[in-house]
């Protein structure tokens, strides 16, 4: 009996590691196809290709970081502040996300949330930024060190 339970747990681990928020997935699906919204998605294969480029340039730390990220999705709009409200509702309803920081300066508000579990090395990072001109939601999923994620902004094509 114990053996069956252990085997069952090992079979569930891969599913738990890919258990990103389906509500966030639905948010990106809903708004991604809507008029007035822009969506950018870097999926697993693209992250791997970017990792190989970083390795070729000699930046092994960035290569490792990019290779461990499953996806990065960005959703922006200039019309609706409702996107930020909707995203915040989803994150707060999840109960798994913890707010890391909230900043407000020059009419721009940014909130950063993290979802991490002990059963999986993967984490979810959600950044919600809104101003009077633009609203953006960034969703990053993968196995990453929070201190390294800022390096992603330095990537240039």
N, C-alpha and C positions, 0 to 999 in steps of 0.2 A: 504494500500500500504506500509506504513512504517513497519507494522507488517511483511509483506512478506520479506522485505529487511532484517530486523533484524533476522528472521528465517533463511534466506539464508546465512547470515554472520555466524551464529552459526553452520550451517551445513558445511561451508567452513573451519572453524577453525581447526578441526582435520586434514584436508588435508594439511593446511599450516604448521602445526606443524611437519609433516612428509616430508616436501618438501626439503629433502636433494638434493644436486646437482646430477642431472641425468648424467651429463658429468663425474663427479667423479666416479659414479657408473659404467659407461661404461669403464672408465680407469681401474678399478679393474677387471671388467669382461674380458676385452681384454688381459691384461697382466697376470692376475691370472692363466689363463690356458696355457700360453705360456711357452715354454722350457727356462730354465735359470732364471725363476722368482719364488720367494717363496711368498706365500700369507698366512696370518694368519688373521682369522676373529673371533671376539668374538661378537656374536649376542645377542639379548635381553635376551634370556633364560640363556645363559652362564653368562651374566652380573648379572642377578638376583641370580644365584647360587653362584657366587663369593661374592655377597653382603651378602647372608645368612652366608657364611663362615666367613666373616669379622665380622658380628654381633655376631656369636658364640664365636669368639676370643675376643669380647668386644670392638672392634673398630667401634663404631657407626657412626663416621664421614665418615670413608671409606665405610661402608655399605650403607649409604645414597648416597654418591657420585656414587658408582657402580650401585645402583638401578636406578638412574636417567639417566644413560648413555644407549642409545639405542643400539649403536654398536661401536666397535673399529676395524678398519681394517688396516692391515699393508702389504705393498707390497715392497719387496726388490729384488735386483739383483746385481750381481757383474760384469755383462758384459756391461751394457749400461748406459751411462750418459743421453741418450735420454729420459729415463723415467722421470727424473727430469725436463727436458725441456718441455716435454709433460704435466706433472702435473702443472708446472708453467703457461703454456699457458691456461690451463683450468681454473685455479683459477683467473688469470688476466682477462680473457674473461668474467667471470661471473659478474663482476662489483659489486657483493654483498660482496665479500671478501675484508677485509682490512688487509694489512700487519701489524703485530704487531711488529715483530723484524726480523732482518737478522744478522747473525753472520758468521764470517769466521776466522778460526784458524787452523793451522797445516794442511792445504790442505783440510779441511772439511768446507763446507758451509751449513748453516741451515737457512731456512726461515719458519716463522710461520705466518699463515693467519687465520683470524676469520671471520665467517659469522654469524651475529645475527640480528634478526628482532624484532621489537616492538610487532608484532602480535603473536609471539610464544615464549615460554620460552626456546625452543630448540635452540642450537647453533651448528655450525660446526667448528671444528678446524682441520686445515690441516698443517702438519709439513713435509717439504721436506728437506731431508738431502742428500748431495752428497759429495763423495770423489773420489779419483782415484781408490779405491778398491770396493766401495759399494755405491749404491743409495737406499734410502728408502723413502717411502711416507706413512705417518700415517694419517688416517682420523677418527676423533672422532665425533660422533653425539649424542646429547642428551641435557638434562637440567643440566648444571654443572656450578660451579664457576671456573673461569679460574685459580684462585690461588690454587685450590684443585687438578687440573688435574695432576700436578707433582707427586702427591702421587701414581698415578697408576704405575709409574716406580718402586716403592718400593715393589710391590706385588710379592711374591714368591710362587711357587706352593707347 
